Amino acid sequence: MIRGRSILSRVLLLHACATLVTAIVVAAGVWILLETTSERLQRQTLSAYGETLKTGLRGERGRWALTDQARHALHGGGDSFTFGLLENGRLVSIGDLASPPPLRMPTDGQAAFFERVQGAKLYSGLSAPLDGRPNLRVVVVQDLDHPDVIFDDVITQVLLVAALLILVLLGLQLAIDVWIVRRTLAPVRRASEEVAAIHPHALDARIGVADLPAEVLPLGNAFNSALDRVTEAYRIERDFAADAAHELRTPLSVLQLRAEDAADPALRERLLAQIGHIRNIVERLLLIAEIDANTPSPSARVELRQVVEERVAAITSLALAKSQSITVAGVEHAVVSGEAERVARAIDALLENAVLHTPAGTSIELEVTSNAIHVSDDGPGVGDVSQADLFRRFWRGHRQSGDGSGLGLSIAARIMEQLGGTASVSQRRRGVTFSLTFPKSRES
């Protein structure tokens, strides 16, 4: 059986992909925002310290120094910052301020920001010309790996926390999606269960479409319409068979009367035998139509042993006329699902098959189990015949000669199909065993 991927799995997969892409885009946007914000704040800080250097720089006795106000302002930035001057491209210190490490820095042009890597450390800096002194440039450098620099760590922590939150929210959202989709598709699942539970002979069974989603409602309506058409065709066929069989009764009665007036005894006997055979077929056709017209009650229960003994008593006279013996064995109490009348007709079909189509002197044994009846005989068997042929309508083998209509076993099989059971046959070393297996009753 081909099984397609469920709607639930498709929705969850597509929604998970969409959510994941959205989460990645959002995370990337947050990361870019934090990075650009960090870079902007860093450059603003470097520019502010550069301006402080420019305004507070003083030359004293061949050395460069700062005013007290500027020195205090620069010291307030922490130990991650270092300051210096580029004088004709040569780095010189300023007073007691920490000097930058020897890095390749811009030495001409307008103010320029730069980043440099030295060893395992990353530095960010500013090189800006001193107003009126083109040969002098103030330099501010920050060690980004210094413990005082926490903004990068904050960005990393924010991204990690955001990633964890995204994963948690994604899992929670998928769980909610499972609940939503399952709740939405519950009517579809119920409709599927109703379809699976429709009995082949429940002609009026339909699926409920009131709760189906709008997208599935046309399918449900189309299915019910298809069942309506199949039911109508089935009823036409059944009614035709019943009507035809019923209409044949009167002509057969007339034929029988005329055959009885035949002067030739041999001819009269042959005619009456043929008319009896046709009458038997007609009665069986009417029985089939009656069986098909009524759906068995699913709540009906029957005592199997009791019905078996009643049907054996009814056919005993016919068996004795052929010097046949019939015995009943097995359990004394067996309750199965089914209606007594239908079960009796199925048993009759097997008993008639055993009595009519086995030689005189045959032994017939019936065994009752908790949910089955086994009818065995020591006759000639059925030969190399498939079960499908044995239970097919109008099939007549060597066991179904003479008055056999070829409908008895098919009627038994049809009744068992209606009751949810099975009819089967198995060869014995001598003879054959026909079995009727019923669904077990909860009361058994």
Helices and strands as residue ranges (DSSP letters): H 7-56, E 57-60, E 63-66, H 68-75, E 81-87, E 90-92, E 112-118, E 121-130, E 133-143, H 151-197, H 217-260, H 265-293, E 301-303, H 304-321, E 325-330, E 335-337, H 340-356, E 363-368, E 372-377, H 387-390, H 408-419, E 422-427, E 432-437
